Amino acid sequence: MIMINDEYKVDNDDICYTLYERKVTKEGKENWKVISYHKTIQSALKKYRDLNIKKLTRSGEVIQINDLIGKLIAEDNRVLEELRKCSTNQN
C-alpha cells in the first residue's frame, strides 16, 4: 500500500491499482472509499493529481496558473519521495 497523504492511498492486487479516499462519518468513524481502479500506478497517480487540481480550483478563489503549477510540482515531488521510500523499504 502507498499512503499518498492522510486523505488518499493506493493499494493493489494482481489485477489493478485502487485509489482510495479517507472519509470520516458524523460519528467519527474512519472509512476508506474506493475512488477508482487503474491498470498502472501511473494512471492511479494521475487520477489523484486530477482530483487535487479540482480541489485547488473549486474553492471559489481565483488561483493564478503559476501558483497552481507550483503547488502541483510541490505535491508531485512529495508523492515521488513517498514512492522512493516505499521502494527503498522493500529492498
Steps between C-alpha positions, in 0.01 A plus 500: 500500500615852423381779729489810284395717794252483790207514257605270214668165453562251220483127551538224246441135426601281206244668275500874570590801712221650709487865606326561835384815676462518878153595622399568859138445605306735726570256780873535439548157344764485226425323171698471178283552190607359163543785254623311194675192363807521274714276287824684591633693797557794266131522414401472868735787585371701203145461634619620842666798332179584311301485825759726664462757220122495540531557876738790447281670240147445632542706815355804325827687535685616193832319472777615269632235262856541633376440855309191386804364318719565804259317731474206259876472463546509878235229546649289218842520667351398835323199345817396314693514826242272664533256210879504540459418870269208414751374244791527743311321779420206272865440405 
